[in-house]
Amino acid sequence: MSSRTIRKLENKNIEDELAEINSRLLEKSKGQKNGKKKVKQRVARNNFAVFLDEEEKEKEEEGVDSDTEKGINKINDNTKINESEERSAEDGKDTEEEDEKFVDAKERIKGNKKKNKRKKKKTSKAKTIDQIDEDELEKLLSQVELEDVKSGRRPKKEDESENVVLEPSGILTLDCRLFTAAMFRRCRRFVSPDKRYMDPDREYQGLFGKLSNAAIKDADSTASSFVTPEVLKQIKRMSRRVRGWGGSDHRSVPGRTRKLTLTKIRDDWIPTNRKPLVMEEMKEGELKALIRSKHPDDWDDAVDSQIKADTDAGIKYFRMTEGPLYSRALTTEFFISIAIEPDHESVIQLLQKAPYHLESILQVASILQRQGDKSNTNGLIERALFIFDWSLKNTFDIGSGCCRLPFEFYLNRQIYLSVFRYITVLTRKSTLYTAFNYCKLLFSFDPANDPYGVRYFIDYYAFVSDEFQYIIDLFNSPLIQCYEEWITPSMCYTASFCHWKLGHIDEAKEQLRMAVKRHPYTGYAILSKLLGASSLSSSYEWPTEKEVSKTVEIATAVYTVRVGQMLGDVQLKNFITEELKLLLFAKNAKDILQDDDKYYLNTLKEIPHNLLRHVILSDETSAMAKIPESFWSTHEVYEFDILPPDHGTKIYDYLDQNRAAEAVINRSAQEVDSQQIQQLIDQAHEAQQTRNNQQ
């Protein structure tokens, strides 16, 4: 019940109302003694009836204050008084016929024409307080309270049991359902990037001071890749013909008033007024279908409650779809050049023909990166991010942390890949705080499943950006503590470094002790890197009798690549070195390392897919070498879509099936021909050897 309604009920002092009603009763009793035959029933003032009629009109209440219970008590008091008044009116014998007619007190209130029209449309009159039972009253109160919650005037009461993580779960449930929407509310800030620092130019200004307008304009007009001056002139001439392309700030695109948020249009980008991809917000029916595809045994009520919890938390789901510029023929040609008839030159030619085909952009960028052409690689990846930036819907708030891109959709996965690749570009540019914000953005797409393993490297970007408290808070949040698998070696050890940086020496020691107990092999690897392999004695090496899983080796290799840069401070390096020696090789080390081969990460039989995706895309040779050979033989790994999920769409859903089947048949025929030719060559060789032996 709103405070506005309560104030209506409290307009008169209860004592004044009692006095007024008593005087009315005395007047009625006097009238009956004087022998009056007919007494028109006085209408009791029914505040609750007024409330019922005006409930539909009051769309915005001012919230429920602490006096709600007092207002309800006054309603009950008025009810008792009305009952006594009606009983006294029934004492007159000749008043029964007229008493059956109820006169609404609200009809006496004059309103404007709009209100009068509404009254005429109503067929049923307001109920009296006597005709409302407790269930209806409770329902009305709950409806008003729900309106207050939806409009933000009253915070929703959360189940505190959903907001507390007692112990990390050792079983990673499907879709990570232990991480609830209530937990996400507490962790929202960890996946909410600062939109002001999504542009590396802003970080450059922080490093080198405010740049002049001429310098900024010169940087914006720089081409992202090498093009001849003649071609650049042609592109500029074309851009003048495409309305809304670029603009003075290089952030305008055709067909939308919203400026680009993540990128700026480069002078060598071919102007076009057709979007390659389009973003759509998923409706409730689509969300239900997506959840049921992953959880077919779920009841409808469970699915509805999950969607409602996400909606109440402000979470929205989006998916990328084909835009006017997207061509299935181009995607089919791309797939043939990558999977059926591998040919890098064909992919490069395809990109020249279709400069905004996202899969070709990312694939050519990988090819150029392996060739050492970093400049053109950076330009192509920035163009891939531009496609995502152009497709952003107005309801997709980058800085909110509440916008999800389900990993089950193939085109969504291309956006994941574009953002991950761009983080590597920012790293090469040394704009690490900007890269840190893009890590948050990538994390926000799916914080629970984390398909690209942001938990394995976000600590590095936060640490080098001096966000020490962020790492400590993130480590202690449900985003890390909900599952054992989420407590990665990098988060455990980096949290200790952050405590030391903040001057919390005791907390740093305790955190390091916990990290060694949870990830002892990583502790040995860090100490080995700090001391150097030459200075290590046999007693400082990992015991050979202790088995280490591939998961532990890969996660450790990924972390130790970056740990040297984080420990550049000599004092911090000495502190970590001495503490690790004490923890790993002191007399009481056995107390810390009890059953050190049975810690969670070492018991995993299968390497987590998000860790594999992270390692393959990071292209760290030391970590890649740890991946078992059986993985490559049992999985078809394509850089444009590494380990796609079992549910959802794949690239096959965007192909011209007839053209792809024809390519497969041609490839099979070529293989048969090559095998026959090889057999003829082998037969001729054997015949030649036979003749030589006879001679």
ZINOR-V815690 format. One record per helix or strand. SS is the DSSP state (hx for helix, st for strand). FROM is the first residue (numbers start at 1). TO is the last residue. Records with the same first field share a line. If there is no record, write none. Layout:
SS=FROM-TO + FROM-TO
This chain:
hx=3-9 + 14-33 + 47-54 + 68-89 + 93-99 + 105-108 + 113-121 + 129-131 + 134-150 + 160-163 + 174-176 + 181-191 + 195-197 + 200-208 + 213-220 + 229-241 + 284-294 + 300-312 + 328-340 + 344-353 + 358-370 + 374-391 + 398-400 + 410-428 + 432-445 + 454-456 + 458-464 + 468-475 + 478-481 + 484-486 + 489-501 + 505-518 + 520-531 + 533-535 + 538-540 + 550-566 + 570-585 + 589-592 + 600-603 + 609-618 + 621-624 + 629-634 + 651-654 + 657-694
st=169-169 + 246-246 + 252-252 + 277-281 + 316-322 + 403-405 + 483-483 + 638-638 + 641-641
